[in-house]
Amino acid sequence: METKRKILSRYRRGEKIRAISRDMNLSRNTVRSIIRCEGTPRTSYERKVQPYPALGEYVETLEKFLRDNARARPKRTTKQIFELLQASGYTGSYSSVGRYIASWNKRSSSERSSACVPLYFSLGEAYQFDWSSEKVILSGETISVKVAHFILCYSRKRFVYIYVNETQEMVFDAHVRAFTFFGGSPMRGIYDNMKTAVRKVLKGRAREWNAAFERLCAHYRIKPTACTPGCGNEKGRVERQVKIDRQQFFTPMPVGTSLQELNDILSSRVIAYNQTHKHPEFRDKTIDEVFEEEQPCLVSAPVLFDGYKQTDVKVSITCLVRYDRNSYSVHCSGAGQIGQVKAYADHLILTYEGREVGYHTRRFTRGQTYYDWRHYLPLLERKPGALRNGAPFMDISLPSELSIVREQLESHPNGARDFAHILSYVALESLESVVTACAQAIKARTISKDVILNIILRKQEEVNSEAGEGFDYPPLHLAPQVNLTLYDHLLSGALL
């Protein structure tokens, strides 16, 4: 640009092209081109007309291949199209076909408009949903997490929540939390073609939706809408929100000791953002003030959606099931059977024949085993030795009363067997009943298996008797009549 400016300036002062060329060590053609066009001169040759002598009669065939390829998934490469053309009889060069395809693609792209039509949404009409990947510092370690983003299309009120992954149960949990946060759900939801929602992309706008996702939409009375593949502008509000949220909430990276702590921090920041930032269209109002107009148009569900993913699992003879790369214990009554795992975002419920046989906080580690020692208590009556070397009973945290009883009993022969027998009553009665019995035995200084079990059984009899005393018998409407004739016959020795 500096050279151009000097040439134009000297020429306007009346200097000749030959003198400018000689002083600036440039060719006269270059100087003349800059002066005539007053722009950057073209330094490369561009062919105006491209002849295709060998391709001439095959142009229509080639363009048909290109039109079909534009709609195909996946697309054919230039080499594959050249081979198809050769099969049709073409004997020319590959470079000629490549040049024609390049020019055809250039013409096609110029014909397609990149402009978009601005969208308008009415009150309570729709929301948009999307996932993003962000970085956070969790317990001093930088990890990648998945973030669910919701935005109401009219009021622009947003909701953001962090998850470990974006599996189906996470999608369900995110929707339940978002609709609870908004106080209801709009009529329509706009999504991309994520596998947890869309089972198959059909022709045009038609989609085959996932059955579990359909259950979520039916519960909240939502009509799901999927965008055209590759057209992010169809849900541009949430696409823009992802970029803003990354700047507002994840720069710098949030720090916490657990995901719940990070979500609490994120929730407070999102609430503050909705309260303080102006609406992009209604400049005199904040997002929350516009949301007050939209909120009455949302539909609230009478009950929360039970968002879980159910999977059949085989319970091993060690009372363990494997799910999501980890093993979890279940009640010993389900050993060797086929059970079900109901996977939620933060916990697992294990069932067998319709009853719950296990509950665990969900872990996202790999190759770990998580026990609940209560699941193995019924086995202690038959296998008391398991208390000493059983993996579920290693380092278990017992109440202080049970710890004292265990210490006292294990100092005598067969004491471990007696304590295992006492501990097995936790499954029959309750942990509180056993702890209370142990406390009474400690207070009376009579710590033994028989004394503790006697206290437990006696307490149970008292509860049963109190329940019987409180029973109200219905009044008799007819008084019974006394008839001793039968006894007179018996005394006389007569046969009945």
Secondary structure, 3 states (H helix, E strand, C coil): CHHHHHHHHHHHCCCCHHHHHHHHCCCHHHHHHHHHHCCCCCCCCCCCCCCCCCCHHHHHHHHHHHHHHHHCCCCCCHHHHHHHHHHCCCCCCHHHHHHHHHHHHHHHHHHCCCCCCCCCCCCCCEEEEEEEEEEEEECCEEEEEEEEEEEECCCCCEEEEEECCCCHHHHHHHHHHHHHHHCCECCEEEECCCCCCEEEECCCCCEEECHHHHHHHHHHCCEEEECCCCCHHHHHHHHHHHHHHHHHHCCCCCEECCHHHHHHHHHHHHHHHHHHCECCCCCCCEHHHHHHHHHHHCECCCCCCCCCEEEEEECCCCCEEEECCEEEECCHHHCCCEEEEEECCCEEEEEECCEEEEEEECCCCCCCEECCHHHHHHHHCCCCCHHHHCHHHCCCCCCHHHHHHHHHHCCCCCHHHHHHHHHHHHHHCCHHHHHHHHHHHHHHCCCCHHHHHHHHHHHHHHHHHHHHHCCCCCCCCCCCCCCCHHHHHHHHCCCC
